[in-house]
Amino acid sequence: MNIPKPLKVGDTIGLIAPSGPLRKGNIEQIKSAIESYGYNVKIGESCYLQHKGYLAGDDETRAKDVEKMFLDNSIDAIMCLRGGYGTSRILDKIDYKVVHQNPKVFIGFSDITGLHIVFNQICNLSTYHGIMAYTAPKWDDFTYASFINAINFDQELTIHNPTKEKIYTIFEGKAEGKLTGGNLSLITSTLGTKYEINTKNKILFIEEIGEYIYRIDRMLMHLYHAGKLNDCSGIIYGDFNDCRKFNEDDNEIIDLLKEMSEKVNKPAIYNLQAGHCMPMLTLPLGANCYMDATNRSVKFMR
């Protein structure tokens, strides 16, 4: 797995919008916020565009923006503007040789899961599930520190939740493997395609937002029937922001997650603060992950 070079103050971060357009905030304010941390910022064309109302430019423009940022030698890291929807539309339009031959820090989450999976599996590039540019004016100390620690760790990185956020043991045991995954809806959407997620002997990370619990049940069952839960060595359930009951007597989310983990006898934890939350953790996808579900610990090794 290619590990991008560390990011340091004075380096240049390139911003792209491979999914949806900016709906809140101002791109110049976002640029200034990131510059306040000591970085230079270069803004991709897609960050200024809107197409069909829900895309940041047409598919060709967004795909080319990805390639341009990897090809640009002045860019040290690539950060996505926001999620929304759109990466699944450009997976067949990106020249993956460009990404493979020009490894750089690549960070984002939510809909960006589609790119994380293909960059990990096709380009052999370790990427980062974490903060996006549009939230830069609101980054807190914990969130920014987690970002820096994740992209710069040398030998070992231990993950800790923010104070007062408990990690729950869902199914006891220990597991190890490269970390893969991201947003549940996006993971599920890869099944049956040539971009299908590979969970064999890996730690599977899952987060979600704004779904009814019965829909999460359906997507997890899809992963189960596709063999993805059986294939993985362990499961990390992250933040499930605003995932709620449809009816008052519906199952609690934690009970559903326990049921799914018990079906496959896989060590699992819940409520790692990675996903649609703030403060949030940055996780190095493709890195070697060691989890102890019994003692609720997660660490990464180079």
N, C-alpha and C positions, 0 to 999 in steps of 0.2 A: 504494500500500500504506500503510495506517494504521500509523504508528509510535507505540507507547504512550509516554506521558511517562516520564522516568527515575524510578527508585526511589531514595529517599534515606532515611537514618537518621531514624527517627521516623514514617515512613509505616506504613500498616497492610497486612499481608499476609493475605488470606483463604485458608483451607484448605478444599479440597473433595476428595471421593473419588468421582470419576465411574466408576471401575472396580471393583477389588476392595477388600475390607475390610482393616483393619489387622490383621495376624496376629502381628507381633512389635513389642515396645515398648509405650509408653503415650502416649496422645495428650497428656496434660498435660506429660510429659517432652519431647515433641516441641515443644510450644508454648513451653516454657521455653527450649529450645535455640535456637529462632529468635529469641525475645525477647532472648537474650544478645547478639545481633548489633545490637541497637538498634531493632528493629521492634516494632510492636504486632501482635497476632495475633487474628484472628477465625475461629472454627471453624464450618464448615458442618455441618448436620444429618447429612449422609451419612457424615461421619467417625466417627460413633458407631454406625453401623448395620451389620447383616449380613443378607443375604437369599439364600436358596438355598445358603448356605455359601460361595459364591464371588463374591457381589456386595455392594457397600456400600449396602444399601438397594434398594428396588424401582426400576424404571426411571424412573417418574414423579418419585420423590423425588430421584434423582441428577440428572435433567435440570433440575428446578426449582432445585436447589442451584447449578448452573452459572449459570442466569439470575439468581438472587438476588444472586450475587456480582458479576456485571457491572452490575446495577442499583443496588447499594449504593454510594452516593457516598462513604461512609467508607472503602471498600476501594480501595487503590492498585495492588495486584498480586494475582494469583490463582495459588496454587501447589497442584498436585495432591499428594495424600497418598502414593499409590503407584500402580503399574500393576496387572498381573494380567489381568483380562478384564472387559469391560463397556461400553466406549465405543461399540462397534458397535450395541449395543441401544438407545442413546439418540439416535443421529444424526437420527432422524426425529421426535424429541420436543422438540427445542430450538428456541426462537424465535430465529432468527439475526438478526432485526432488532435484538433487544436487544444482541447481541454487537457488531454493526456500529456501533450508535449510541453505545456506551459502551466504546471501546477502552481496554484495560488490559493490563499485562504478564500474560501467561499462560504458565506454565512447567510442564514435565513431560516424560516420555519413555515408551518402551515402548508399552503399550496406549494411551497418551495420543496416539499418532500419529494415531489416528482423528479426534480433535478438532483437532489441528494442521492436518490436510489441509483439513477443512471450514472452519475459521476463516480459513485463508489464502485459499482459493478462493471461498468464499461470502461471507465477511464482510470480505474484503480487509484482514485484520488480520495483521500480522507477530507471530509467536509465538516461543517459545524452547524449544528441545530441550535440557533440562538437568535439574538436580537436583530431587528430590522431597522432600517434607517428612519422610517417615519416616526418612530418612538424616541429618536435621539434627544429631543428637547426634554423628555421625561425620564431618561435613564437615571436610575438611582445608583448609589455606591455599590450595593451588592451585585446588581445586574451587570454593571460595567466591569467590576472586578472578576466576575465569573467568566465573562467574555475574554478578558486578557489572560486569565489563568489557563483557560481551555486552549487558546490558540498558541500559547507560548510554553506550555509545560514540556519539560525535557525527558524525564524518566518516569515520574509517577504523579498522578493527579487524583486526589480524593475529593469526592463530591459531598457537599453538605447543604442541606436545605436552609432557607432563611430561618431565623429565630422564630419559634412558636409554630412553625409548619412541620407537623409530624409526618414521618414516613411510616407506613403500615406494612406489616408482614401479611401477605396474601397467601403464600404457600412457602413453607420453610425449605431451606436447603441452600446450597452454593452452586454457582454456575460461572462459566467463563466463555468468552468468544468475542469476536468483533461486534461492535454495536451497529445495528441497522434499524431503520424504521422512521417514525415521525408521525404525521397526522393519519389517523385511522381511515378517514374517508379516502385519502390519496393512496394509502397503502393498498386498500381494497380495490381501487380503480385500476391498479397495475395488473391484477390477476387476469390471466388469459392473454396477455400481450407479451411482446418480446422484451418489454421493460419490467416484467414481473419481478417482484421482490424475492430475493433469495435469503431465506432465514436459516439455512442448514448450519447447525452448530454455532449459531450466532445468538447474541443477546438481542431480543426484540424490544424496541422502545415504542410505546404507543401513547399518543395524546389526542384530545378532541375538544371541540367547542360547540355549544349551541345545539346539541342533538338530544332528542328524547331517548331515554334509557332503552326502550324497546328497539330503537334503530341501532344503538350501539350493540345490543344483543345480536341483531341481524348481521351486522358487519363482522363481529367477532366469530359468529358461527360460520360465515363465509370463509374467514381465514382458517378456521378449524377444519372445515370440509376440504379446503384446498391443501391441507397438510402443513400450513405455515406455523401453526402453534405446536404441532408435534415435532417439526423439524428443528425449532429453536432450542437452545440450551437453557434459557431463562427469559423472564419477561419483566420489563420495567414499565409500569403504568405511570405516566406523568400526570399533568394537570388535566382535568376534565371540566373546564370552565363552562358554567351555565348548562351543563348536561343534567336534565331534569326529568321528573316523572310526567307522563301523559295523563295518568289517572292516579288518584291519591293512594290507591292500594298497590301500585306498581312496586317492583323490587327496587331496593337501594342500589346505587352504582357499585358500591364496594362488595355487595353480595353477588352481583353478576360477575364481577372480576374474579372473585374467589371461585365461583362455579366453573368458569372457563379454565382457570389454572389447575383446578383439581381434575378436570377432564383429561388433562395431558400430563399431570404430575410434574409440573415445571416450577422451579423456584420463582417466586414473583413478589414484587413490592408495589405499593401504590402511593401516590401523592408526591412523587419527586417533582419539585417545582420547575418543570420544563414544559413549555407550551404557551398557551394563551393566558399568561399570568404576568404580574409585575409585583415584586421582583421575580426575575426568572433566571434559570441556570442555562449556560451554554454547554452543550454536550458534543464531544468529538466523534462524529460518525465514522466508522471504519477503524477506529482505534481498538486496541485490545482491552476488553472490559472484564472486570472481576466483581461479581456481586455476591453478597452474603445476605440472603433474604431473611434468615433467622435473626441476624444482628442488624439488619437494615442498613447495610453499608455498600457503597459503590465506589470503585476506583478504576483508573485507567493506567496502563503501562505502555511505554514505547518498546 
